[in-house]
Amino acid sequence: MKIRTGFVSNSSSSSFLIYGISIEMNSPIYKKLIDKARTKKCADEAELIDVDVLLDDLGVDLDVLLDWDCNVAYFGKSWDLVGDDETGKQFKTKVEDRIKELFDKKIKCETIAGSIAC
């Protein structure tokens, strides 16, 4: 059996296009979110917080993508989730309201295109 120890060229990535925000995981605003989770979980579980579960617990319908390589978290909704009966403006307002509810009233949303290594 051969074991490859060099560079592996067949790594994969996942592309995304969302309306929302990106936050560095070491920023105060992200740490504030984690502190909210700590109030909902036992102290011994605080280090194992699943951000998706936290959003569900808080009743905020947002998607989260974590890019551990770049230390960035993306919060928002995919553009393919715009309802047949809603305008782009209505979709943006809905996402902005949820993000402001979770983070800060002054935060600005935008369309973000990117990819995350899997």
KERO-682098 format. One line per 3 residues: number of its first residue (from 0); their letters; for each residue x, y, z of N, C-alpha, C, O. Coordinates in Angstrom, 3 decimals. Layout:
N
NUM) a) X,Y,Z,X,Y,Z,X,Y,Z,X,Y,Z ~ ...
//
This chain:
118
0) mki) 0.845,-1.180,0.000,0.000,0.000,0.000,0.886,1.238,0.000,1.850,1.313,0.762 ~ 0.565,2.210,-0.852,1.294,3.470,-0.891,0.548,4.509,-0.072,-0.681,4.571,-0.093 ~ 1.298,5.314,0.640,0.718,6.422,1.388,1.312,7.702,0.829,2.531,7.873,0.810
3) rtg) 0.468,8.579,0.384,0.942,9.840,-0.182,1.188,10.829,0.945,0.295,11.087,1.752 ~ 2.382,11.380,1.006,2.715,12.348,2.044,2.922,13.750,1.483,3.086,14.700,2.247 ~ 2.916,13.891,0.179,3.128,15.198,-0.438,1.831,15.948,-0.639,0.802,15.611,-0.054
6) fvs) 1.895,16.977,-1.480,0.743,17.799,-1.786,-0.328,16.988,-2.502,-0.033,16.234,-3.429 ~ -1.565,17.148,-2.068,-2.693,16.472,-2.705,-3.457,17.509,-3.510,-3.938,18.498,-2.957 ~ -3.571,17.289,-4.806,-4.157,18.307,-5.682,-5.657,18.157,-5.880,-6.261,18.990,-6.556
9) nss) -6.271,17.144,-5.328,-7.693,16.954,-5.579,-8.554,17.434,-4.411,-9.608,16.857,-4.143 ~ -8.117,18.478,-3.720,-8.945,19.022,-2.646,-10.169,19.679,-3.266,-10.155,20.052,-4.439 ~ -11.200,19.816,-2.494,-12.423,20.394,-3.033,-12.786,21.664,-2.273,-12.293,21.927,-1.176
12) sss) -13.653,22.428,-2.888,-14.148,23.631,-2.236,-15.626,23.770,-2.555,-16.148,23.139,-3.475 ~ -16.281,24.604,-1.776,-17.695,24.845,-1.957,-17.898,26.334,-2.209,-17.482,27.159,-1.396 ~ -18.531,26.686,-3.324,-18.776,28.084,-3.655,-20.132,28.508,-3.113,-21.040,27.691,-2.960
15) fli) -20.255,29.806,-2.825,-21.518,30.308,-2.319,-21.752,31.742,-2.782,-20.814,32.457,-3.137 ~ -23.016,32.147,-2.772,-23.441,33.508,-3.069,-24.574,33.813,-2.102,-25.678,33.285,-2.232 ~ -24.286,34.671,-1.134,-25.287,34.986,-0.114,-25.482,36.487,-0.007,-24.651,37.275,-0.457
18) ygi) -26.597,36.861,0.596,-26.799,38.241,1.027,-26.669,38.208,2.532,-27.429,37.521,3.213 ~ -25.703,38.954,3.055,-25.481,38.938,4.486,-24.214,39.667,4.876,-23.889,40.718,4.324 ~ -23.495,39.092,5.846,-22.293,39.726,6.384,-21.191,38.693,6.554,-21.440,37.489,6.622
21) sie) -19.969,39.197,6.620,-18.831,38.359,6.990,-18.215,38.975,8.237,-18.094,40.195,8.349 ~ -17.831,38.118,9.168,-17.281,38.574,10.442,-16.063,37.733,10.775,-16.103,36.507,10.675 ~ -14.989,38.384,11.167,-13.819,37.643,11.634,-14.173,36.968,12.947,-14.808,37.566,13.816
24) mns) -13.756,35.719,13.082,-14.123,34.947,14.264,-13.468,35.450,15.551,-13.903,35.089,16.645 ~ -12.437,36.273,15.434,-11.823,36.823,16.641,-12.300,38.249,16.928,-11.739,38.920,17.795 ~ -13.322,38.716,16.217,-13.840,40.067,16.413,-14.781,40.121,17.621,-15.356,39.103,18.005
27) piy) -14.934,41.295,18.214,-15.841,41.445,19.361,-17.288,41.066,19.043,-17.978,40.506,19.896 ~ -17.756,41.362,17.830,-19.147,41.066,17.481,-19.389,39.550,17.410,-20.456,39.074,17.797 ~ -18.406,38.800,16.919,-18.541,37.338,16.880,-18.458,36.770,18.299,-19.209,35.860,18.650
30) kkl) -17.557,37.301,19.101,-17.424,36.833,20.489,-18.695,37.109,21.280,-19.057,36.337,22.168 ~ -19.372,38.208,20.962,-20.652,38.521,21.616,-21.690,37.438,21.297,-22.463,37.037,22.167 ~ -21.701,36.975,20.061,-22.602,35.893,19.661,-22.297,34.623,20.450,-23.211,33.957,20.936
33) idk) -21.028,34.293,20.577,-20.635,33.101,21.329,-21.009,33.250,22.802,-21.402,32.274,23.442 ~ -20.890,34.452,23.342,-21.300,34.679,24.735,-22.792,34.427,24.914,-23.213,33.912,25.950 ~ -23.599,34.787,23.908,-25.033,34.478,23.968,-25.233,32.969,24.067,-26.104,32.489,24.792
36) art) -24.417,32.240,23.332,-24.524,30.781,23.347,-24.158,30.231,24.714,-24.787,29.293,25.205 ~ -23.144,30.816,25.323,-22.700,30.334,26.638,-23.785,30.507,27.691,-23.846,29.724,28.639 ~ -24.636,31.504,27.549,-25.714,31.686,28.510,-26.798,30.634,28.313,-27.573,30.359,29.229
39) kkc) -26.856,30.045,27.117,-27.858,29.022,26.828,-27.360,27.600,27.075,-28.160,26.671,27.186 ~ -26.040,27.430,27.161,-25.460,26.098,27.299,-24.752,25.964,28.647,-24.454,26.963,29.302 ~ -24.490,24.742,29.048,-23.713,24.493,30.257,-22.279,24.965,30.045,-21.781,24.958,28.919
42) ade) -21.625,25.368,31.109,-20.252,25.873,31.019,-19.312,24.850,30.391,-18.410,25.229,29.643 ~ -19.502,23.566,30.677,-18.600,22.554,30.126,-18.820,22.325,28.633,-17.977,21.721,27.969 ~ -19.938,22.798,28.102,-20.207,22.667,26.671,-19.822,23.930,25.905,-19.895,23.946,24.676
45) ael) -19.419,24.973,26.598,-19.212,26.278,25.980,-18.187,26.256,24.853,-18.296,27.036,23.907 ~ -17.204,25.382,24.938,-16.185,25.335,23.895,-16.656,24.575,22.661,-16.023,24.658,21.608 ~ -17.746,23.842,22.774,-18.221,23.011,21.669,-19.494,23.575,21.045,-20.380,22.826,20.635
48) idv) -19.572,24.868,20.979,-20.778,25.522,20.484,-20.918,25.325,18.985,-19.984,25.586,18.227 ~ -22.069,24.872,18.566,-22.408,24.745,17.161,-23.208,25.993,16.787,-24.322,26.176,17.276 ~ -22.666,26.837,15.944,-23.302,28.114,15.623,-24.663,27.910,14.975,-25.581,28.689,15.233
51) dvl) -24.821,26.882,14.139,-26.132,26.593,13.543,-27.178,26.311,14.617,-28.307,26.795,14.540 ~ -26.792,25.525,15.618,-27.713,25.200,16.718,-28.054,26.461,17.497,-29.204,26.669,17.884 ~ -27.052,27.302,17.724,-27.284,28.561,18.428,-28.318,29.412,17.699,-29.234,29.945,18.325
54) ldd) -28.176,29.544,16.379,-29.128,30.347,15.616,-30.532,29.773,15.730,-31.503,30.519,15.854 ~ -30.642,28.450,15.689,-31.951,27.816,15.872,-32.506,28.116,17.256,-33.684,28.445,17.400 ~ -31.645,28.003,18.290,-32.067,28.270,19.667,-32.554,29.711,19.835,-33.494,29.974,20.585
57) lgv) -31.905,30.638,19.130,-32.282,32.049,19.223,-33.458,32.389,18.320,-33.957,33.514,18.354 ~ -33.907,31.432,17.513,-35.045,31.653,16.635,-34.728,32.549,15.448,-35.627,33.181,14.892 ~ -33.457,32.612,15.052,-33.040,33.449,13.929,-32.771,32.549,12.735,-31.877,31.704,12.764
60) dld) -33.559,32.743,11.687,-33.474,31.904,10.499,-32.406,32.443,9.546,-32.712,33.157,8.592 ~ -31.135,32.085,9.825,-30.012,32.475,8.980,-29.135,31.261,8.746,-29.125,30.318,9.538 ~ -28.404,31.301,7.651,-27.410,30.272,7.387,-26.054,30.803,7.816,-25.803,32.007,7.769
63) vll) -25.181,29.895,8.236,-23.832,30.288,8.623,-22.836,29.386,7.915,-23.020,28.171,7.840 ~ -21.785,29.992,7.402,-20.685,29.265,6.779,-19.424,29.669,7.530,-19.146,30.858,7.683 ~ -18.670,28.697,7.995,-17.449,28.980,8.742,-16.245,28.629,7.889,-16.118,27.500,7.415
66) dwd) -15.366,29.594,7.695,-14.127,29.384,6.961,-12.992,29.396,7.976,-12.461,30.451,8.324 ~ -12.632,28.211,8.439,-11.620,28.085,9.492,-10.245,28.502,8.986,-9.432,28.998,9.766 ~ -9.968,28.312,7.700,-8.665,28.705,7.154,-8.469,30.218,7.207,-7.373,30.697,7.498
69) cnv) -9.512,30.952,6.929,-9.420,32.425,6.915,-9.949,33.059,8.199,-9.903,34.279,8.357 ~ -10.452,32.229,9.118,-10.969,32.707,10.398,-12.142,33.681,10.207,-12.227,34.708,10.880 ~ -13.045,33.336,9.272,-14.177,34.198,8.952,-15.475,33.392,9.019,-15.527,32.233,8.607
72) ayf) -16.516,34.030,9.546,-17.853,33.444,9.557,-18.750,34.305,8.666,-18.713,35.534,8.729 ~ -19.553,33.641,7.838,-20.495,34.323,6.957,-21.905,34.017,7.448,-22.248,32.856,7.671 ~ -22.723,35.053,7.616,-24.105,34.904,8.053,-25.002,35.537,6.996,-24.724,36.643,6.532
75) gks) -26.066,34.853,6.614,-26.994,35.405,5.639,-27.886,34.341,5.054,-28.136,33.301,5.663 ~ -28.358,34.623,3.863,-29.222,33.702,3.129,-28.768,33.647,1.678,-28.359,34.650,1.094 ~ -28.851,32.469,1.126,-28.497,32.260,-0.272,-29.524,32.942,-1.174,-30.724,32.929,-0.899
78) wdl) -29.024,33.534,-2.252,-29.913,34.212,-3.184,-30.907,33.260,-3.837,-31.947,33.702,-4.324 ~ -30.613,31.972,-3.856,-31.573,31.046,-4.475,-32.784,30.793,-3.576,-33.686,30.048,-3.958 ~ -32.817,31.398,-2.396,-33.954,31.249,-1.488,-34.963,32.391,-1.580,-35.901,32.461,-0.786
81) vgd) -34.768,33.287,-2.553,-35.761,34.347,-2.762,-37.060,33.678,-3.186,-37.089,32.902,-4.141 ~ -38.123,33.984,-2.473,-39.409,33.374,-2.768,-39.989,33.848,-4.083,-39.692,34.951,-4.540 ~ -40.816,33.013,-4.690,-41.470,33.370,-5.951,-42.362,34.601,-5.801,-42.583,35.345,-6.757
84) det) -42.871,34.802,-4.584,-43.795,35.906,-4.359,-43.144,37.093,-3.640,-43.849,37.954,-3.115 ~ -41.802,37.148,-3.612,-41.153,38.284,-2.958,-40.155,38.960,-3.896,-39.569,38.325,-4.773 ~ -39.982,40.251,-3.687,-39.029,41.006,-4.486,-37.635,40.878,-3.861,-37.491,40.429,-2.724
87) gkq) -36.635,41.272,-4.611,-35.278,41.289,-4.070,-35.177,42.199,-2.860,-34.482,41.877,-1.897 ~ -35.864,43.331,-2.902,-35.872,44.268,-1.770,-36.496,43.625,-0.543,-35.974,43.779,0.562 ~ -37.602,42.907,-0.712,-38.234,42.231,0.423,-37.297,41.176,1.013,-37.197,41.045,2.233
90) fkt) -36.618,40.432,0.155,-35.659,39.421,0.599,-34.536,40.076,1.400,-34.195,39.612,2.488 ~ -33.959,41.157,0.863,-32.882,41.854,1.553,-33.332,42.373,2.912,-32.616,42.226,3.903 ~ -34.508,42.976,2.963,-35.029,43.518,4.224,-35.203,42.419,5.261,-34.869,42.605,6.431
93) kve) -35.724,41.278,4.835,-35.919,40.149,5.748,-34.586,39.681,6.330,-34.480,39.446,7.534 ~ -33.574,39.546,5.479,-32.252,39.106,5.930,-31.623,40.165,6.839,-31.079,39.834,7.893 ~ -31.695,41.430,6.436,-31.124,42.512,7.244,-31.753,42.565,8.625,-31.047,42.741,9.618
96) dri) -33.071,42.417,8.706,-33.754,42.444,10.001,-33.258,41.326,10.913,-33.043,41.540,12.106 ~ -33.077,40.137,10.349,-32.611,39.004,11.155,-31.174,39.209,11.621,-30.839,38.893,12.763 ~ -30.333,39.732,10.750,-28.934,39.974,11.119,-28.842,41.071,12.179,-28.073,40.952,13.133
99) kel) -29.618,42.128,12.013,-29.603,43.208,13.010,-30.145,42.734,14.350,-29.685,43.181,15.401 ~ -31.113,41.840,14.318,-31.656,41.254,15.546,-30.575,40.450,16.272,-30.487,40.472,17.499 ~ -29.774,39.757,15.508,-28.745,38.895,16.086,-27.506,39.672,16.515,-26.921,39.368,17.554
102) fdk) -27.103,40.656,15.744,-25.845,41.349,15.989,-26.042,42.784,16.459,-26.036,43.058,17.659 ~ -26.218,43.696,15.506,-26.186,45.119,15.818,-27.034,45.863,14.792,-27.037,45.511,13.612 ~ -27.742,46.877,15.233,-28.607,47.655,14.339,-27.816,48.404,13.267,-28.368,48.737,12.218
105) kik) -26.530,48.674,13.512,-25.724,49.473,12.587,-25.018,48.636,11.521,-24.379,49.190,10.627 ~ -25.124,47.334,11.603,-24.384,46.461,10.688,-24.959,46.555,9.276,-26.173,46.670,9.102 ~ -24.099,46.507,8.283,-24.504,46.629,6.881,-24.358,45.288,6.166,-23.329,44.624,6.289
108) cet) -25.372,44.897,5.431,-25.357,43.655,4.660,-24.923,43.933,3.226,-25.007,45.060,2.739 ~ -24.459,42.879,2.566,-24.053,42.971,1.172,-24.130,41.594,0.536,-24.267,40.586,1.229 ~ -24.042,41.561,-0.775,-23.946,40.295,-1.475,-22.502,39.837,-1.407,-21.583,40.587,-1.736
111) iag) -22.311,38.591,-0.974,-20.973,38.037,-0.801,-20.845,36.774,-1.637,-21.645,35.847,-1.506 ~ -19.837,36.744,-2.494,-19.516,35.550,-3.278,-18.179,35.029,-2.788,-17.244,35.801,-2.578 ~ -18.090,33.746,-2.611,-16.828,33.188,-2.139,-16.792,31.684,-2.257,-17.680,31.064,-2.843
114) sia) -15.754,31.112,-1.692,-15.636,29.659,-1.644,-14.907,29.285,-0.374,-14.088,30.044,0.144 ~ -15.216,28.114,0.111,-14.623,27.593,1.334,-14.059,26.213,1.022,-14.736,25.378,0.422 ~ -12.825,25.980,1.431,-12.225,24.650,1.227,-12.922,23.639,2.107,-13.222,23.907,3.270
117) c) -13.175,22.482,1.544,-13.855,21.410,2.289,-12.843,20.396,2.797,-13.220,19.421,3.446
//
